[in-house]
Amino acid sequence: MTSTQRSSSQSFSTLLLHWWDTHGRKDLPWQQNPTPYRVWISEIMLQQTQVTTVIPYYERFMNSFPTLQALAEAPIDQVLHHWTGLGYYARARNIAKTAQVCRTLHAGVLPQNAEALEALPGIGRSTAAAILSLACGQSAAILDGNVKRVLARRFGETEWPGKLAAQKRLWELSIQHTPKARCADYNQAMMDFGATFCTRSKPQCTACPFVSDCVAYTQNLVATIPGKKPKKAVPTFTVAMAIIRDQHQNLYLEQRPNEGIWGSLYSFPEYADLATLQSTYSNLPKSAEIKTSTVVTHKFTHRTLLITPVFLQLANDRPTIDAINGYWVKPHHALSQLGLPAPIKRLIQSLQDNP
């Protein structure tokens, strides 16, 4: 590192830590007793999700699974239930897998070195560094979405951070400016500064401690840095779902395959179109009441799903339904015990509100 780089590094980290000491958030739940386990869960939850959304989920999760051992012993349905509404459910499946791996290979605790952490399901380079710095007192550079934005603006990285070359340059910047001392505070400050100050839209540039040296600000490029991901057309998929209730108001749900969208979550039987659904249930007793409801729209990050709910109220015995992972459950049990996709949860709640 040259003397100029060393001076720049010291100046950047010093200014940021001054900002953190005055303005940083220090009362977030995972900042209290920051063990590797607590930090890990918070970092996974905070991926693609805002702090205000995460806090109640995190608190409920920690109440139910206060230790890694408790998480390792929990059924996957229970873990997914606590994740219902957070989205990106692969995160929940990965933390369950990681807890079990740690119980088997690491004496029931998270390892405290980067290589071993990054070998665990769902833990990448930045998450491993966050665990090591925030909970273990090690100096380790991070690079989450907020950090990428701060570094890209301050140092003028104009390309989309998803490009390998841009990501490599941002990692180099992150490593260069991460201090040995107070690394935990520095990394907290980087994440907090990006989340509350150097935000994606309407950043507080005029009050920024880096305003005089910020490439994006001085070159009037704040709105275009970091570069945007190339846009692709968002495909729309349509499905029909059979919402079947028996004469005791039990609902029929099926557990989805482990992988794919909504993996391991419980949902209603799904069909490619309304005609296929109607054909499947054409042999129901004539006393069964069948109603088609308003289409439900659910937006994922990369697709839009249009669901046509078809309500089938049975007056007599339950039909024979050929499904290995099918279950009849009370609505309150589904809502309180099972992992449910957000639109399925809303549909079940609507049934309770309008029986």
C-alpha positions in Angstrom: 0.0 0.0 0.0 1.4 3.4 -0.9 1.6 6.3 1.5 -1.2 8.0 -0.4 -3.4 4.9 -0.1 -2.6 4.6 3.6 -3.6 8.2 4.2 -6.8 7.8 2.2 -7.6 4.6 4.1 -7.1 6.2 7.5 -9.1 9.2 6.5 -12.0 7.2 5.2 -12.3 4.9 8.2 -11.7 7.7 10.7 -14.4 9.9 9.2 -16.8 7.0 9.1 -16.2 6.0 12.7 -16.7 9.6 13.8 -20.1 9.5 11.9 -20.9 6.2 13.6 -20.1 7.4 17.1 -22.6 10.3 16.7 -25.3 8.9 14.3 -25.0 5.1 14.1 -27.7 2.9 15.4 -26.5 1.0 18.4 -29.7 -0.5 19.9 -30.7 -3.0 17.2 -31.6 -6.5 18.7 -28.6 -8.3 17.2 -26.2 -5.7 18.5 -27.0 -6.7 22.0 -24.9 -9.7 23.1 -23.5 -10.2 19.6 -22.6 -13.9 19.6 -21.7 -15.6 16.3 -25.1 -17.3 16.3 -27.1 -14.1 16.8 -25.0 -12.2 14.3 -25.3 -15.0 11.7 -29.1 -15.1 11.9 -29.4 -11.4 11.6 -27.1 -11.2 8.6 -29.1 -13.9 6.8 -32.4 -12.2 7.6 -31.1 -8.8 6.5 -30.1 -10.1 3.0 -32.6 -8.5 0.6 -34.7 -7.3 3.6 -34.9 -4.0 5.4 -34.1 -3.6 9.1 -37.6 -2.5 10.1 -39.0 -5.6 8.5 -36.5 -7.9 10.1 -36.7 -6.8 13.7 -39.9 -8.5 14.7 -39.0 -11.7 12.8 -35.6 -11.8 14.4 -37.0 -11.3 17.9 -39.6 -14.1 17.4 -36.9 -16.4 15.9 -34.6 -15.8 18.8 -37.4 -16.5 21.3 -38.1 -19.8 19.7 -34.5 -20.8 18.8 -32.3 -19.1 21.3 -29.3 -21.3 20.5 -27.8 -23.0 17.5 -28.5 -26.3 19.2 -32.2 -25.4 19.6 -32.3 -24.5 15.9 -30.5 -27.8 14.9 -33.2 -29.8 16.8 -36.2 -27.9 15.3 -38.4 -29.4 12.6 -38.0 -27.7 9.3 -41.7 -26.8 9.3 -41.2 -24.8 12.5 -38.2 -23.0 11.1 -40.1 -22.1 7.9 -43.2 -21.0 9.9 -41.0 -18.4 11.6 -39.8 -17.3 8.1 -43.3 -16.9 6.6 -43.5 -13.5 5.1 -39.8 -12.8 4.9 -39.4 -14.3 1.5 -36.4 -15.9 -0.1 -37.1 -19.1 1.7 -33.9 -20.8 0.6 -32.3 -18.7 3.4 -34.4 -20.5 6.0 -33.7 -23.9 4.6 -29.9 -23.1 4.5 -29.8 -21.9 8.1 -31.5 -25.2 9.2 -29.0 -27.2 7.2 -26.1 -25.1 8.6 -27.3 -25.6 12.2 -27.3 -29.4 11.7 -23.9 -29.4 10.0 -22.4 -27.4 12.9 -24.0 -29.8 15.4 -22.3 -32.7 13.6 -19.0 -31.3 12.5 -18.3 -28.3 14.8 -19.4 -29.3 18.3 -22.6 -27.4 18.0 -21.1 -24.0 17.4 -20.3 -21.8 14.3 -16.6 -22.1 13.4 -14.5 -19.0 13.8 -12.5 -18.9 10.6 -13.5 -17.7 7.2 -12.8 -20.9 5.2 -14.9 -23.1 7.5 -17.8 -20.6 7.6 -17.9 -20.2 3.9 -18.2 -23.9 3.5 -21.5 -23.9 5.3 -24.9 -23.6 3.4 -25.9 -20.0 2.7 -22.8 -18.3 4.1 -20.8 -16.4 1.6 -17.6 -14.3 1.9 -19.3 -11.1 3.2 -21.5 -12.9 5.7 -18.6 -14.9 7.1 -16.6 -11.7 7.5 -19.5 -10.0 9.3 -19.7 -12.9 11.8 -16.0 -12.8 12.4 -15.8 -9.1 12.8 -19.0 -8.3 14.7 -19.0 -11.3 17.0 -15.4 -12.6 17.2 -13.4 -9.4 17.3 -11.5 -10.2 14.1 -10.6 -7.7 11.4 -12.4 -8.8 8.2 -13.8 -6.8 5.2 -17.4 -7.1 4.3 -19.2 -6.2 1.0 -23.0 -6.3 1.3 -25.4 -4.2 -0.8 -25.1 -1.1 1.4 -21.3 -1.3 1.5 -21.1 -1.7 -2.3 -23.2 1.5 -2.7 -21.1 3.5 -0.3 -17.8 2.5 -1.8 -19.0 2.8 -5.4 -20.2 6.4 -4.8 -17.3 7.5 -2.8 -14.6 6.1 -5.1 -16.4 6.3 -8.4 -17.1 2.7 -9.4 -19.6 3.2 -12.2 -20.3 -0.3 -13.3 -23.1 -2.6 -12.0 -21.7 -4.3 -8.9 -23.0 -7.6 -10.1 -20.2 -7.7 -12.8 -17.3 -9.8 -11.7 -14.7 -7.1 -12.5 -16.6 -4.4 -10.6 -17.1 -6.7 -7.6 -13.4 -7.5 -7.6 -12.6 -3.8 -7.5 -15.1 -3.1 -4.7 -13.6 -6.0 -2.7 -10.2 -4.5 -3.1 -11.6 -1.1 -1.8 -13.3 -2.8 1.1 -10.1 -4.6 2.2 -8.0 -1.5 1.7 -10.2 0.7 3.9 -11.1 -1.8 6.7 -9.1 -0.9 9.8 -7.5 -3.4 12.1 -8.8 -1.5 15.2 -12.5 -1.1 15.9 -13.3 -3.3 12.9 -16.7 -4.3 14.4 -17.7 -0.6 14.8 -16.4 0.2 11.3 -18.4 -2.6 9.6 -21.5 -1.7 11.5 -21.0 1.8 10.4 -20.6 0.9 6.8 -23.8 -1.1 6.8 -25.7 1.6 8.8 -24.4 4.5 6.7 -25.6 2.8 3.5 -28.9 1.9 5.0 -29.7 5.3 6.6 -27.5 8.0 5.0 -26.1 6.9 1.6 -29.4 5.4 0.6 -30.4 4.2 -2.9 -32.7 7.2 -3.4 -32.6 10.6 -1.7 -29.1 10.2 0.0 -28.2 12.9 2.5 -25.3 14.1 0.4 -24.9 17.7 1.8 -24.5 16.4 5.3 -22.2 13.5 4.3 -18.8 13.4 5.9 -17.3 12.4 2.6 -19.0 15.1 0.5 -15.9 16.9 -0.5 -14.1 13.8 -1.7 -17.1 11.8 -3.0 -16.6 11.1 -6.8 -20.3 10.5 -7.3 -21.3 13.8 -5.7 -18.5 16.0 -7.1 -19.2 14.7 -10.6 -23.0 14.8 -10.3 -23.3 11.0 -10.7 -25.1 10.1 -7.4 -28.2 9.0 -9.3 -26.3 6.7 -11.6 -23.8 5.2 -9.2 -23.7 2.3 -8.6 -24.6 1.2 -12.1 -28.0 -0.5 -12.5 -28.5 -4.2 -13.3 -29.5 -4.6 -17.0 -33.3 -4.8 -17.1 -35.0 -8.0 -18.3 -38.6 -8.5 -19.0 -40.4 -9.9 -15.9 -42.3 -13.0 -17.0 -45.9 -13.7 -15.7 -47.0 -17.1 -14.7 -50.6 -18.2 -14.1 -51.8 -21.1 -11.9 -55.1 -22.3 -10.4 -55.2 -23.4 -6.8 -57.8 -25.7 -5.3 -58.8 -24.5 -1.8 -60.7 -27.5 -0.4 -62.6 -27.5 2.9 -64.3 -30.5 4.4 -67.5 -30.4 6.4 -65.5 -29.6 9.5 -63.8 -26.7 7.9 -60.4 -28.5 7.7 -58.2 -27.3 4.8 -56.3 -29.5 2.4 -52.6 -28.5 2.0 -49.7 -30.0 0.3 -46.0 -29.6 1.2 -44.1 -28.5 -1.8 -40.8 -30.1 -2.9 -37.6 -29.1 -1.0 -36.2 -27.1 -3.9 -37.6 -24.4 -6.1 -40.0 -21.5 -5.3 -41.6 -21.9 -1.9 -39.5 -25.1 -1.3 -40.8 -27.1 1.7 -43.6 -24.7 2.4 -47.3 -25.7 2.5 -49.6 -24.6 -0.2 -52.9 -25.5 -1.9 -52.9 -28.0 -4.7 -51.7 -26.2 -7.8 -52.6 -26.7 -11.5 -51.5 -25.1 -14.7 -54.9 -23.7 -15.5 -58.5 -23.6 -14.4 -59.7 -26.3 -16.8 -57.1 -28.8 -15.5 -58.2 -28.1 -11.9 -61.9 -28.5 -12.8 -61.2 -31.7 -14.6 -59.2 -33.1 -11.6 -62.1 -32.5 -9.2 -65.0 -33.3 -11.6 -65.8 -36.5 -9.7 -66.5 -34.6 -6.4 -70.0 -35.2 -4.9 -72.6 -33.0 -6.5 -73.3 -31.5 -3.0 -69.8 -29.9 -3.1 -69.9 -26.2 -3.6 -67.4 -24.8 -6.1 -66.6 -21.1 -6.4 -63.9 -19.3 -8.4 -62.6 -16.2 -6.8 -60.8 -13.0 -7.9 -57.3 -13.5 -9.2 -54.5 -12.9 -6.6 -51.3 -11.2 -7.8 -48.0 -12.0 -6.1 -44.8 -10.3 -7.3 -41.4 -12.1 -6.9 -38.1 -10.4 -7.7 -37.9 -11.9 -11.1 -41.5 -13.0 -11.9 -45.1 -12.3 -11.3 -47.5 -15.0 -10.3 -51.3 -14.8 -11.0 -53.3 -17.2 -8.8 -56.9 -18.1 -9.5 -58.3 -19.5 -6.3 -61.0 -22.1 -6.6 -63.0 -22.8 -3.4 -64.4 -26.2 -3.0 -66.6 -26.7 0.1 -67.4 -30.3 0.7 -70.7 -31.2 2.2 -70.0 -34.9 2.8 -66.9 -37.1 3.1 -63.5 -36.0 2.0 -62.5 -37.1 -1.5 -59.5 -39.4 -2.1 -56.6 -37.1 -3.1 -53.5 -38.8 -4.5 -50.7 -36.9 -2.9 -47.8 -38.1 -0.8 -47.4 -34.8 1.0 -51.0 -33.9 1.5 -52.6 -33.0 4.9 -55.9 -31.9 6.3 -55.4 -29.2 8.9 -57.4 -26.6 10.8 -56.8 -23.1 9.5 -55.5 -21.8 12.9 -53.0 -24.7 12.9 -51.7 -23.8 9.5 -51.4 -20.2 10.4 -49.7 -20.9 13.8 -47.5 -23.9 13.0 -46.7 -24.3 9.3 -44.4 -22.4 6.9 -46.7 -20.7 4.3 -46.0 -18.5 1.3 -47.3 -15.0 1.9 -50.2 -15.2 -0.6 -51.3 -18.6 0.8 -51.3 -17.2 4.3 -53.5 -14.3 3.1 -55.9 -16.7 1.5 -56.2 -18.8 4.7 -56.7 -15.6 6.7 -59.5 -14.5 4.3 -61.2 -17.8 4.9 -61.1 -17.2 8.7 -62.5 -13.7 8.2 -65.2 -14.9 5.8 -66.1 -18.4 6.7 
